[in-house]
């Protein structure tokens, strides 16, 4: 009985924290990514060129920090659309390696409008923060076709503590435009 009460109180606390003033959720249209996302903070934008599955791509990222978590969404158009599966797999491997991730668990992830690919996954893992502390992360990789362009995307939430309600709200609100 005490365990059930403790679990119920823990779930209520997590839900209240997800809706706390530190997490002021807002819908953010990201037209350059052809994406709409719900974020608990005002995002900053960055771009850089990276090697992804044997091609150089320009990645555009929007990210912000709230309640000890970093929320990020990034996308890149592929010059070689036939490499979409390889690009998603490469991006996933690179992110998990950089995070020194362990215990990675995948499940299929396909937001409305995304391609149904085996490499489209939502992953939970533990790793190491850039500061050296323990990290919990949840990330997703997916792709879409818009006219003749194939775009690969990555969304991620990470921090020393990760609230399940916040991660779920973030991923469930991803909308391809």
N, C-alpha and C positions, 0 to 999 in steps of 0.2 A: 504494500500500500504506500509506504513512504517513497519507494522508488518511482511509482507512478506519479505521485504528487511532485516529486523533484523533476521528473521529465516534463510534466505539464508546465511547471513554473519556468523551466529552462526554455521551452518552446515559446512561451509567452514573452519572456525577456528578449529572445532573439527577434521575435516579430516586432516588439516595441522599439528595439534598437534599429531595426531596418527602417522604421518610420520616424526615427528621431530627427530633431532639427539638423543634426550633422549630415543627414542624408536627405537633402531637398531634391527629390527626383523631378526631372524636367525632360520633356521630349526635345531632342536636338536633331534637326534635319542636317544631314551631311551630304549636300548635293554633289560635291566632288567625289564622294564615295558611292553615290546612288543608294544611300542607306539612311535610315532613321533609327535613332537609338535613344534609350532613356538612360540618363546619367544623373547621379546624385550631386553633381558639381559642374562648374563651368569648365569645359574642355580647352586645352591648348592644342595647337596644330603643329605638326612637324612633318617634314618630308626628307627622304634620303634614298639614294640608289643602293640596291643590294643585289647580290647574286642569288638567284632562286631557280633551282632546277636547270642549270646551264644557260641561264639568260639573265641579263641585267634588267631589273625592273625598278620603277620609282614607286616606293611605298609612301602613301599618305596616311598619317596617323592622327587621331584625336584621342587625348587622354587627360585624366584628371585624378586628383586624390581626395578622398573623403573618408572619415572615420577609420583611418589607418589602412585603407585599401586603395590600390591603384586600379582604375578602370580604363581600358584602352580598346580601341577599334582601329584596325589598319586594313587597307586594301591596296591592290596593285593590279593594273591591267597587264595581261600577258601578251607578248609579241608572238609567241608560239602557242596558240590555243590548244593544240593537241597534247601539250604537256601539263594540263590542268591537274590531273591526279598526282603526277610526280611533284608539281609545285607545292600542292597542299601537304604531301608527305614530307617534303624537304623542309618546309616552313615549320611543321610540327616538330620534327626532329631537332631543328636548330633552336627553337624556343625551349624545349625540354632539356637540351644539352646545356644551354646558357643558364638555366635555372638549377642545374645539377639535380634534376627531378628524379624522384624514386616513386615506386608504387603507382605508376600511371595507370589509370583505369579509363578506358574509352567506352563511349556509347554513341550510336548514330546521332547526327545533328543535321537537320535540314530546315532552316527557316523557309517560310513561304517564298517561292520564287527562286530558290537555290537549286542547283543541279543535284540530282540524286547520285552521289558518288560514294564509294566505300571509304574514301579518305576524308569525307565530311564527318567530323567527329567532335564531340564535346569531351574533354579530358579533365579528370581530377588528379592532382598529384601533390606531393610534398617536395620541397626543394630548399634552396638557400637564397636568402635575400641578398641584394648587392652589398648590404651592410654586414653580412655574415650570419645573421640570425635565421631561424627556421622560417620557412615560407610555406603557405598553403596557396595553391593556385587552382583556378578553373579556367580553361581556355577552350575555344572552339575554332574550327577551320571550315570554311565553306566557299563555294564558288557560284557564279551566276553568269548567264549570257545576256548581254544587252545589245541588241542589234547584231553587229559582227564582232563585238568585243567580249572576251572572257576575262572576268575579274575574279581574283582570289582574295579572300578576306580572312582576317583573324581577329577574334575578340577575346579579351582576357581580363580577369579580376584576380588580384593577388595581394597578399599581406601576411603579417605574422598571425593574424586571426582572420578567418573568413566566415562571414555570416551567410548561412545557406539562403535565407530569404533575400538578401541583397544580390547574391550571385544569380539566383533564379529570376528575380525581377529584371536584372540586366540582360540575361540571355533570352528570356521570353519576349522582351520588348524590341528585339532586333527586327527591323522591317526593311526588306529590299524594295527600293523604288524604281 
